[in-house]
Amino acid sequence: MQNQNYSLSCNNIGSASVINYLAASSNSPFGDLKNIYNLNSNQQYLTKGIREHSTWVQNLNWQDSDIGAIWLAPKSNNEIHIRTCFKLPCSTSSNRLETLVYIE
């Protein structure tokens, strides 16, 4: 992964470092991605397009405020759990997508 003059090295990389780079780093290629459902929120985290969980939680309770955000969580050192809600209510499983991405 590379953005201008900054790159994320693939040596000894794990899911937590990839997630932190994508969601929190000012060098992230997704750093300016905004949540179209909450563009004018006065809570800054709601305007972010990519958000991070520090740990993976099975059967996480979905909140309607999750709509439009892409959530990333480390399931293991080489698995990233990605989830998003695209329609209200977020508690309805057909209104959201979830998948795992593996780092090799």
Sequence and secondary structure as in RCSB ss.txt:
>XXXX:A:sequence
MQNQNYSLSCNNIGSASVINYLAASSNSPFGDLKNIYNLNSNQQYLTKGIREHSTWVQNLNWQDSDIGAIWLAPK
SNNEIHIRTCFKLPCSTSSNRLETLVYIE
>XXXX:A:secstr
 EETTEE   TT  HHHHHHHHHH TT TTTT B TTSTT SSHHHHBSEEE SS  TT    GGGBT EEEEEE
ETTEEEEEEE SS TTSGGGEEEEEEE  
